[in-house]
Amino acid sequence: MDPSPGAAEPRWLLCVASMPADDPASRMRVLRTLEALGTTVLREGVYLLPETEANRHSLETLADYIAKSHGSAHVLRVSAASPAQQEAFTRLFDRSARYEDLIKTVESLSIGFGKSDPSAIARVLHKQRREFEAIAALDFFPTRTRELAQAALAKADQFFAGLQQGVRYVWEKPDLLGAFSMAFLVNLLAYPFFLGLLPYVARDVYGIGQSGLGFLAGAFATGALAPCRSPGLGAGSPDFDTRAPTITRG
């Protein structure tokens, strides 16, 4: 419609479409295309988009397809009747909720750094980057939430890059790789065996209950910390030699 004197310049495109009920395939194709374009539904058969050259071309192309499918469609340039309506139309395209869901997903990945499979984390990050690009492509009125989502992705990428660098460093150092391999084997083979026998030892050998079992389980940590806290055995002791042992070959 033509803007009335003093009204704001047209900023919106309205697509009024009607599809024949006997062609569900074409109807579904049209609905999916409208969804992919980022339209919002004002009522059945009436769809709204901000006015851009790309949006107008896409809607006109879709209108031609609808006409060839024995339906009818019209693309109209409209203006908001008031500032309140302009704001209401703008809110219909607010993508903040989708950005917030993405931020929660990305931030939850930090729990898995160092624990989960790095390749699995990389796949999730890649998926979230694609999701961000899809949201941003239809974000006609960007808000600060978009910047926060982008910052969350950048932070996750930085953490993952550090994780990859650490893994690469250990892999290239045979001494560190050997130490990590030994720790892995101990935790894989010995530790489960110990935990399986500990309840039996607590009940039948020492005759203690659940509290005693907890103390036994915590004894490993106490034993590991004892040399560090003991004045005679710690690093400050004269008998504590920090030099690497020397191996003499005969």
C-alpha positions as CSV (number, residue, x, y, z in Angstrom):
1,M,0.0,0.0,0.0
2,D,1.2,3.6,-0.5
3,P,2.3,5.3,2.6
4,S,0.0,8.2,3.8
5,P,1.5,11.7,4.2
6,G,3.7,11.8,7.3
7,A,3.8,8.1,7.7
8,A,7.0,6.1,8.0
9,E,8.6,4.7,4.9
10,P,7.6,1.2,4.0
11,R,9.8,-1.3,5.9
12,W,7.8,-4.5,5.6
13,L,6.8,-7.1,3.1
14,L,3.5,-8.9,3.4
15,C,2.9,-12.2,1.6
16,V,-0.7,-13.2,1.3
17,A,-0.8,-16.8,0.0
18,S,-3.4,-19.4,-0.6
19,M,-2.7,-23.0,-1.7
20,P,-5.1,-25.6,-3.1
21,A,-6.0,-28.2,-0.5
22,D,-5.6,-31.1,-3.0
23,D,-1.8,-30.6,-3.3
24,P,-0.3,-31.3,0.1
25,A,3.2,-31.7,-1.3
26,S,3.3,-28.2,-2.8
27,R,1.7,-26.8,0.3
28,M,4.4,-28.3,2.5
29,R,7.1,-27.0,0.2
30,V,5.8,-23.5,0.4
31,L,5.5,-23.6,4.2
32,R,9.1,-24.9,4.5
33,T,10.3,-22.1,2.2
34,L,8.5,-19.5,4.2
35,E,10.0,-20.9,7.4
36,A,13.5,-20.9,5.8
37,L,13.1,-17.3,4.8
38,G,12.4,-16.4,8.5
39,T,8.9,-15.1,8.0
40,T,6.5,-14.7,10.9
41,V,2.9,-15.7,10.7
42,L,0.3,-12.9,11.3
43,R,-2.6,-15.2,10.6
44,E,-3.2,-18.2,8.4
45,G,-1.9,-17.4,4.9
46,V,-0.4,-14.0,5.9
47,Y,3.3,-13.8,6.4
48,L,5.6,-10.9,7.3
49,L,9.2,-10.1,6.5
50,P,11.4,-7.0,6.8
51,E,11.8,-5.3,3.5
52,T,15.1,-6.0,1.8
53,E,16.0,-6.6,-1.8
54,A,16.8,-10.3,-1.1
55,N,13.6,-10.8,0.8
56,R,11.5,-9.2,-1.9
57,H,13.1,-11.3,-4.6
58,S,12.6,-14.5,-2.6
59,L,8.9,-13.8,-1.9
60,E,8.2,-12.9,-5.5
61,T,9.9,-16.1,-6.7
62,L,7.8,-18.0,-4.2
63,A,4.6,-16.3,-5.4
64,D,5.4,-17.3,-9.0
65,Y,5.7,-20.9,-7.8
66,I,2.4,-20.8,-5.9
67,A,0.7,-19.4,-9.0
68,K,2.1,-22.2,-11.1
69,S,0.8,-24.7,-8.5
70,H,-2.8,-23.4,-9.0
71,G,-2.7,-21.2,-5.9
72,S,-2.6,-17.5,-5.4
73,A,-0.1,-15.2,-3.7
74,H,0.5,-11.5,-3.5
75,V,3.6,-9.7,-2.1
76,L,2.7,-6.2,-0.7
77,R,4.9,-3.4,0.6
78,V,3.4,-2.1,3.8
79,S,4.2,0.4,6.6
80,A,3.5,0.2,10.3
81,A,0.5,2.3,11.2
82,S,2.2,3.6,14.4
83,P,5.5,3.5,16.3
84,A,3.9,0.9,18.6
85,Q,3.0,-1.3,15.7
86,Q,6.5,-0.9,14.3
87,E,7.9,-2.0,17.6
88,A,5.5,-4.9,17.8
89,F,6.5,-6.1,14.3
90,T,10.2,-5.8,15.2
91,R,9.7,-8.0,18.3
92,L,8.2,-10.7,16.2
93,F,11.7,-11.2,14.7
94,D,13.6,-11.3,18.0
95,R,16.0,-14.2,18.0
96,S,17.3,-13.7,21.6
97,A,15.7,-17.0,22.9
98,R,17.6,-19.1,20.2
99,Y,20.8,-17.3,21.0
100,E,20.4,-18.0,24.7
101,D,19.8,-21.7,24.1
102,L,23.0,-21.8,22.0
103,I,24.9,-20.0,24.8
104,K,23.8,-22.6,27.3
105,T,24.8,-25.5,25.1
106,V,28.2,-24.0,24.4
107,E,28.9,-23.1,28.0
108,S,27.9,-26.7,29.1
109,L,30.7,-28.0,26.9
110,S,33.3,-26.5,29.4
111,I,32.3,-29.3,31.8
112,G,33.6,-31.9,29.4
113,F,37.0,-30.2,28.6
114,G,39.7,-32.7,29.7
115,K,37.1,-35.4,30.4
116,S,35.1,-36.1,27.2
117,D,36.4,-37.2,23.9
118,P,37.9,-34.1,22.1
119,S,36.5,-35.2,18.8
120,A,33.0,-35.3,20.3
121,I,33.4,-31.8,21.7
122,A,34.7,-30.6,18.3
123,R,31.6,-32.1,16.6
124,V,29.3,-30.3,19.0
125,L,31.2,-27.0,18.6
126,H,31.0,-27.3,14.8
127,K,27.2,-28.0,15.0
128,Q,26.8,-24.9,17.3
129,R,28.7,-22.7,14.9
130,R,26.4,-23.8,12.0
131,E,23.5,-23.1,14.3
132,F,24.8,-19.6,15.0
133,E,25.2,-18.9,11.3
134,A,21.7,-20.1,10.6
135,I,20.2,-17.9,13.4
136,A,22.4,-14.9,12.3
137,A,21.2,-15.2,8.7
138,L,17.6,-14.6,9.8
139,D,18.5,-12.1,12.5
140,F,17.2,-8.9,10.8
141,F,17.4,-6.8,14.0
142,P,20.6,-7.9,15.9
143,T,20.7,-7.4,19.7
144,R,23.4,-7.8,22.3
145,T,22.5,-11.4,22.7
146,R,24.0,-12.1,19.3
147,E,27.3,-10.6,20.5
148,L,27.2,-12.8,23.7
149,A,26.6,-15.9,21.6
150,Q,29.5,-15.1,19.3
151,A,31.7,-14.4,22.4
152,A,30.7,-17.8,23.9
153,L,31.6,-19.6,20.7
154,A,35.0,-17.8,20.5
155,K,35.8,-18.6,24.2
156,A,34.9,-22.3,23.6
157,D,37.1,-22.3,20.5
158,Q,40.0,-20.9,22.5
159,F,39.5,-23.6,25.2
160,F,39.4,-26.4,22.7
161,A,42.5,-25.0,20.9
162,G,44.3,-25.1,24.2
163,L,43.1,-28.7,24.8
164,Q,44.3,-29.8,21.4
165,Q,47.7,-28.1,21.9
166,G,48.1,-29.9,25.3
167,V,47.3,-33.3,23.7
168,R,49.7,-32.6,20.9
169,Y,52.5,-31.6,23.3
170,V,52.1,-34.8,25.4
171,W,52.0,-36.9,22.2
172,E,55.3,-35.4,21.1
173,K,57.1,-36.0,24.4
174,P,57.8,-39.7,25.0
175,D,58.5,-39.3,28.7
176,L,55.1,-37.5,29.3
177,L,53.3,-39.9,27.0
178,G,54.7,-42.8,29.0
179,A,53.7,-41.3,32.3
180,F,50.2,-40.6,31.1
181,S,49.9,-44.1,29.6
182,M,51.0,-45.7,33.0
183,A,48.4,-43.6,34.8
184,F,45.8,-44.6,32.4
185,L,46.6,-48.3,32.8
186,V,46.5,-48.0,36.6
187,N,43.1,-46.3,36.6
188,L,41.8,-48.7,34.0
189,L,43.0,-52.0,35.6
190,A,44.1,-51.5,39.2
191,Y,41.7,-48.9,40.5
192,P,38.5,-50.7,39.7
193,F,40.0,-53.9,41.3
194,F,40.8,-52.0,44.4
195,L,37.3,-50.4,44.6
196,G,35.8,-53.8,44.2
197,L,37.7,-55.4,47.1
198,L,37.5,-52.4,49.5
199,P,33.9,-53.0,50.7
200,Y,34.9,-56.6,51.5
201,V,38.0,-55.5,53.4
202,A,36.0,-52.9,55.3
203,R,33.2,-55.3,56.3
204,D,35.0,-58.7,56.9
205,V,38.6,-57.6,57.8
206,Y,38.2,-54.4,59.7
207,G,34.6,-54.8,60.7
208,I,33.7,-51.2,60.0
209,G,30.6,-49.8,58.3
210,Q,29.9,-47.3,55.6
211,S,31.7,-44.5,57.4
212,G,34.8,-46.6,57.8
213,L,34.6,-47.5,54.1
214,G,34.6,-43.8,53.3
215,F,37.7,-43.2,55.4
216,L,39.5,-46.1,53.7
217,A,38.6,-44.6,50.3
218,G,40.0,-41.3,51.4
219,A,43.2,-42.8,52.6
220,F,44.7,-42.6,49.2
221,A,44.4,-38.9,49.1
222,T,45.8,-38.6,52.6
223,G,48.8,-40.8,51.8
224,A,49.5,-38.7,48.7
225,L,49.5,-35.4,50.6
226,A,51.4,-36.7,53.7
227,P,54.9,-36.5,52.2
228,C,54.2,-32.9,51.0
229,R,53.1,-31.8,54.5
230,S,55.6,-33.7,56.6
231,P,58.6,-31.6,57.7
232,G,61.0,-34.5,57.4
233,L,59.8,-35.7,54.0
234,G,58.8,-32.6,52.1
235,A,60.6,-30.7,49.5
236,G,62.1,-28.5,52.2
237,S,63.9,-31.4,53.9
238,P,67.7,-31.8,53.5
239,D,67.1,-35.4,52.6
240,F,64.8,-34.5,49.7
241,D,66.8,-34.6,46.5
242,T,65.2,-32.9,43.5
243,R,67.9,-33.9,41.1
244,A,67.1,-36.5,38.5
245,P,68.6,-39.9,39.2
246,T,71.8,-40.8,37.3
247,I,72.0,-44.2,35.6
248,T,75.6,-45.6,35.3
249,R,76.1,-48.1,32.6
250,G,78.7,-50.8,33.2
